[in-house]
Amino acid sequence: MQGECRLCGKKGFMHEHHVFPGAYRKLSDEYGAVVLLCPECHRYIHSGKGVEDKRQLQCDVQYEVMDANEWDLNMWLLIFGKSWL
């Protein structure tokens, strides 16, 4: 998929990254918590070296999803059951 990397801004071929993993992957799809990352940034996020960037991305995207759906934190917790803020 072509696009722009959410982390570094590089343009070109991108990977889709589900911001909230595992049991939350389906909810990430449903509520648009999927971002584009270049292959290098995607590997970095999953390598364990990108923990700070991963946490910041999760926080930013949680706010974006909450804002887009006009949810407060209680509604977020009702749907996701966990907060990354």
C-alpha positions, 0 to 999 in steps of 0.5 A, a space after each residue: 500500500 502506498 502512503 506516508 509513514 506516521 512516524 518518519 514521514 517517508 512516502 512510498 510502500 507502507 505496512 498497516 500497523 494495528 496500534 492496539 495489538 492482540 485481543 484489541 486487533 479487531 477493535 483497532 480495525 473496527 474503530 480505525 486504529 490502524 496507521 501506515 508505517 514504512 517497513 523500517 519503522 514497522 520493524 522498529 516498533 516491533 523490535 522492542 527498541 521503539 517502546 517509547 514511540 510505540 507508547 506515544 503512538 498508542 496514546 495519540 491514536 487513542 485520543 484520535 479515536 475517542 475524539 472521532 467518536 465523541 467518547 470520554 474515557 469511560 466510553 473508551 474503557 467500556 469498549 476497549 476495556 483498557 486505556 493506553 493513556 
